[in-house]
Structures are given as structure tokens and as C-alpha cells.
Amino acid sequence: MYLEQYLKCIHSFYPSLDFQVIHWNHFGQNNDILFLNNEWVFRFPKNDEAADTLHTECEQLGYIYPYISLPIPVPVFHNTDTNILGQSFVGYPLIPGNPLYPETVDGLDESAAERLAKDLSLFLTELHSIPTEQAPGKVITGKDAYQFWMNMYENISKSLFTYIREEKQVEIKAHFDLYLNEEKNFTFSPAVIHGDFGVSNILFDEDERKVSGIIDFASSHVGDPAVDFAGLLKKYGLEFVQKMGQYYSGLDDLLPRAQFYAGTFALQEALHGYNNRNPESLKNGLKEYV
């Protein structure tokens, strides 16, 4: 899609919205993003899957907003009743801040790191405590999770093992067996989760040295709360995540599942590349296995 098409679409729905300053990011895998007047963020899905989830994401944001202390996107402009690419969009006030890069976390002093752990823990505690009965979107129970990961392993072994050296195949099988053969991994209490809680979706105020907001709830659903710690483990390490234990009740019980999930990220990227004929994703995902 072209920038002009997006602007024309927005103007057709909201003709009084004036655009003086325009920036856009068209490098995302799932969305093109427009920044208007340094005040508004508009997301346009780039594929059918992203368009399908946009309506549910807006409902989810409306549902969880009253429970969350940190700033999150609040849809103001939207056209989510269509799946036509280039016409489906959502717009919300810009939340200032930069992605929380691992090097940023590594560079924090002890006091700032403790405050960051507390901020993230508070967000996840609030999110995971939201009543699930009326939550929009899909629900993944322990039984669903077992079947999902069984299927995931089968797909990985059938599609990727031809690229992966033998000793790494053994490691992958052991990683999945350890998880799948432990019954308590599938007795979790489902909670409202972010679903993609990591670097690019945690915004950090460099001057104040604190979290300024959480964005991109496209993967939010009711499922295993351990999923939201997996990205933190992968990018910031176990030592930092363990700091969150004094602020997030029951973290120790979640960590084994979070470690399993984190250990599948590269394989999931590779499988995505294989299934979608994306050689770059396939290569990136397989780097540590070939």
C-alpha cells in the first residue's frame, strides 16, 4: 500500500482531521504505522491475519483499559468492520517513549532496574487479575496448550529437521518432551495476557528512567500467564526476571513454562519462514541450529 492511500482513507472517515506532520513506518511484518502531527498513531494491517484480529484487539483494549495503571492505546479513530487491506485501521493517541532494548536494561543502575521490575510486575499483575468471563478474543486452556505444542513439535520435526544438525534435533526433542510430559504444565488458570510482551511493545522514558506505556495488544487473549514472561526472559535474562518475583505473586511457578516458551521463539520464527516462503525468517530462526 502507499502512504497516499492510507491518508485518503483516514480523511474519508474523519474529514476534519488535519495532517501537518506525517511520518510512517512500513517495515513491520504485520502493520504499516503512520504517526500524524506527532500526536496520533494509525495502524493499517498488511495481511489478512492482522486485519482479522484488529476488531478483537479494539474490543480487548476497551475491556482491559479500566484495570490498567500504565498508559495503553485507547482507540479513538477506527474502521474495524472490514477486512479489506488499506481500509481497515485503528488510530489512538501517541504514547511517548522508546522500545525497552536489552542494552537499556543492562545499563540501568540497581535502583532503576528495581523500579523497572516493579513497573512491569504491576502491569502484569493488573492484567492477569482481570476477570476473564467477559474478555473478548480466544481462550486457550491447558488442554488447548498441550495440543498446540504437540502439533508445533510435529510441524517443526517434519518441516525443519532436514535443516538442523542431529545433536540439535536431540536437544529440541528433549526440550519439548520435558514440557509435554509434565502434567502440571497444563493445569494453569487462564488469565488475560498481552501475548507479545517484549522489547518493541514496552515503551521506556529515558529521562525519567521508567516505563511510559505498553502497546500492541494484537496477540492479547485469555491463556497461560507464563507467556508474558517468556519474552522478558529471552531479552532481559533470568536475573532481571527474578527481580520481579517480590512484586508478582507466584512467579516461581510460572518460570519453568516461561523458559520453555522462550526456548521455542527461534524455531517458531523459522517455521513461520518455512510456511510463508520467507527465506530471511527461516535463516534467522535456524541460526543456532544449523
C-alpha positions in Angstrom: 0.0 0.0 0.0 1.0 3.6 -0.5 1.1 6.4 2.1 -1.3 8.5 0.0 -3.9 5.7 0.0 -3.8 5.5 3.8 -4.2 9.2 4.2 -7.1 9.3 1.8 -8.7 6.5 3.7 -8.4 8.3 7.1 -9.7 11.5 5.6 -12.7 9.8 4.1 -13.8 8.6 7.6 -12.5 11.7 9.5 -12.5 14.7 7.2 -11.9 17.2 10.0 -8.6 15.6 11.0 -5.8 17.7 9.6 -2.4 16.3 8.8 0.5 18.7 9.2 3.4 16.4 10.1 3.5 12.9 8.8 5.9 10.0 9.4 5.3 6.4 8.6 6.9 3.0 9.2 6.2 0.4 6.5 8.8 -2.1 7.6 6.7 -4.1 10.1 5.7 -7.6 9.4 2.0 -7.2 10.2 1.2 -3.4 10.1 2.1 -0.2 8.4 2.2 2.6 11.0 1.5 6.3 10.5 2.5 9.0 13.0 0.4 12.1 12.4 1.1 15.5 13.9 3.4 13.9 16.5 0.1 13.2 18.3 -1.7 10.2 16.7 -0.7 6.7 15.8 -2.6 4.9 13.0 -2.1 1.2 12.3 -3.1 -0.4 8.9 -2.9 -4.2 8.8 -0.7 -5.5 6.0 -2.1 -9.1 5.8 -5.4 -10.9 6.3 -4.4 -12.3 9.7 -3.6 -8.9 11.1 -6.9 -7.5 9.7 -8.8 -10.3 11.3 -7.5 -9.6 14.8 -7.9 -5.8 14.6 -11.6 -5.7 15.6 -11.0 -8.0 18.6 -7.9 -6.0 19.6 -10.0 -2.9 19.9 -12.6 -4.7 21.9 -9.9 -6.1 24.2 -8.3 -2.7 24.7 -11.7 -1.3 25.7 -12.2 -4.2 28.1 -8.9 -4.1 29.9 -8.4 -0.3 30.0 -10.2 0.3 33.3 -8.0 -2.2 35.1 -4.5 -0.9 33.9 -2.5 1.9 35.5 0.1 2.3 32.8 -0.8 4.1 29.5 -2.0 1.7 26.8 -3.6 2.5 23.4 -7.1 3.9 23.5 -8.7 3.7 20.1 -10.2 7.0 19.0 -10.4 6.6 15.2 -11.1 3.2 13.6 -12.6 1.3 10.8 -12.5 -2.3 12.0 -15.7 -3.6 10.4 -13.9 -4.5 7.2 -11.1 -6.9 6.4 -10.1 -5.0 3.2 -6.4 -4.2 3.4 -5.8 -0.5 3.1 -9.2 0.3 4.6 -9.1 -1.4 7.9 -7.3 0.8 10.5 -7.2 2.0 14.1 -5.9 5.3 15.4 -5.0 6.3 19.0 -3.1 9.0 20.9 0.7 8.6 20.7 2.3 7.2 23.8 5.8 8.7 24.1 8.8 6.5 24.8 11.4 4.2 23.1 11.4 0.4 22.9 12.9 -1.2 26.0 16.1 -2.6 24.5 18.2 -5.1 26.4 21.1 -2.7 26.4 18.9 -0.2 28.1 18.1 -2.6 30.9 21.7 -3.7 31.2 22.8 0.0 31.6 20.4 0.7 34.5 21.8 1.1 38.0 20.3 -1.2 40.7 17.7 1.3 41.8 16.4 2.0 38.3 16.4 -1.8 37.5 14.4 -2.4 40.7 11.9 0.2 39.7 11.6 -1.2 36.2 11.0 -4.7 37.6 8.3 -3.3 39.9 6.6 -1.3 37.0 6.5 -4.4 34.7 5.3 -6.6 37.6 2.5 -4.2 38.4 1.3 -4.1 34.8 1.3 -7.9 34.6 -0.4 -8.3 38.0 -3.2 -6.0 37.0 -3.5 -7.6 33.5 -3.5 -11.2 34.8 -6.0 -10.3 37.5 -8.7 -9.1 35.1 -11.9 -11.2 35.2 -11.9 -13.5 32.1 -15.5 -14.4 31.8 -16.4 -11.5 29.5 -13.0 -10.9 27.9 -13.1 -10.7 24.1 -11.0 -13.0 21.9 -9.9 -16.6 22.1 -9.4 -18.7 25.2 -6.5 -21.2 25.4 -6.9 -23.7 28.3 -4.3 -26.2 29.4 -5.8 -28.8 27.2 -5.6 -26.5 24.2 -2.0 -25.7 25.1 -1.0 -29.3 25.1 -2.5 -30.0 21.7 -0.9 -26.8 20.3 2.6 -27.7 21.4 2.2 -31.3 20.3 1.3 -30.0 16.9 4.1 -27.4 17.0 6.7 -30.1 17.6 5.3 -32.3 14.8 5.5 -29.4 12.4 9.0 -28.5 13.5 10.3 -32.0 13.1 8.6 -32.5 9.7 9.5 -29.2 8.2 12.7 -28.1 9.9 14.7 -31.1 11.0 16.2 -31.5 7.5 18.0 -28.2 8.1 19.0 -28.9 11.7 22.1 -30.8 12.7 21.5 -34.1 14.6 22.6 -33.1 18.1 20.3 -30.0 17.9 17.4 -32.2 16.9 18.1 -34.3 20.1 18.1 -31.0 22.2 14.8 -29.9 20.6 13.1 -33.2 21.3 14.3 -33.1 24.9 13.0 -29.5 25.3 9.6 -30.5 24.1 9.4 -33.8 25.9 10.3 -32.2 29.3 7.4 -29.8 28.8 4.8 -32.1 27.3 5.4 -34.9 29.8 4.8 -32.7 32.9 1.1 -32.7 33.7 1.2 -29.6 35.9 2.3 -27.5 32.9 -1.3 -27.8 31.7 -3.2 -27.1 34.9 -2.7 -23.3 34.8 -5.5 -20.9 35.5 -6.1 -19.0 32.2 -5.7 -15.2 32.5 -6.0 -12.2 30.2 -2.5 -11.9 28.8 -0.7 -9.5 26.5 0.7 -12.3 24.3 3.6 -10.4 22.8 5.2 -8.8 25.8 8.7 -7.8 24.8 11.2 -5.2 23.6 9.2 -3.3 20.9 5.9 -3.2 22.9 7.3 -1.9 26.2 7.9 1.8 25.9 10.6 3.4 28.2 11.1 7.0 29.2 14.9 7.5 29.0 14.8 10.8 31.0 12.5 9.5 33.8 14.0 6.0 33.7 10.6 4.4 33.8 8.1 2.5 31.7 5.9 5.1 29.8 3.4 2.7 28.3 2.6 -0.7 26.8 1.4 -1.1 23.2 0.3 -3.6 20.5 -2.3 -5.9 22.1 -2.9 -7.7 18.8 -1.9 -11.0 20.4 -3.9 -10.5 23.6 -6.2 -13.3 24.7 -7.1 -15.5 27.6 -4.3 -18.0 28.2 -1.3 -19.0 30.2 0.2 -16.0 32.1 3.6 -17.6 31.8 3.6 -16.5 28.1 4.1 -12.9 29.2 7.3 -13.7 31.0 8.8 -15.6 28.1 9.8 -12.5 26.1 11.3 -10.9 29.2 13.4 -14.0 29.8 14.6 -14.1 26.3 15.6 -10.5 26.0 16.5 -9.4 29.6 17.6 -12.7 31.2 16.7 -14.7 34.2 18.4 -12.5 36.7 16.3 -9.5 35.8 13.0 -11.5 35.7 13.8 -12.9 39.1 13.8 -9.3 40.4 10.1 -9.3 39.6 9.3 -12.2 42.0 8.9 -9.9 45.0 6.3 -7.9 43.1 4.5 -10.6 41.1 3.0 -13.3 43.3 3.5 -16.9 42.1 6.3 -16.1 39.6 8.4 -19.1 40.6 5.6 -21.4 39.5 5.4 -19.7 36.1 9.1 -19.6 35.3 9.5 -23.3 34.0 6.7 -22.8 31.4 8.1 -19.3 30.5 11.5 -20.8 30.0 10.0 -23.5 27.7 8.2 -20.9 25.6 11.3 -18.7 25.4 13.2 -21.7 24.1 10.9 -22.1 21.1 11.0 -18.5 19.8 13.7 -19.1 17.2 12.0 -22.3 16.0 8.7 -20.5 15.6 10.4 -17.8 13.5 12.0 -20.5 11.3 8.7 -22.3 11.0 6.9 -19.1 10.0 9.6 -18.5 7.4 9.2 -22.1 6.1 5.5 -21.9 5.9 5.4 -18.5 4.3 8.3 -19.0 1.9 10.3 -16.2 3.7 13.9 -17.2 3.5 15.1 -14.4 5.8 12.9 -15.6 8.7 13.9 -19.2 8.0 17.6 -18.3 8.1 17.3 -16.1 11.2 15.3 -18.8 13.1 17.7 -21.5 12.3 21.0 -19.7 13.1 21.7 -21.5 16.3 20.6 -24.9 15.0 22.5 -25.4 11.7 
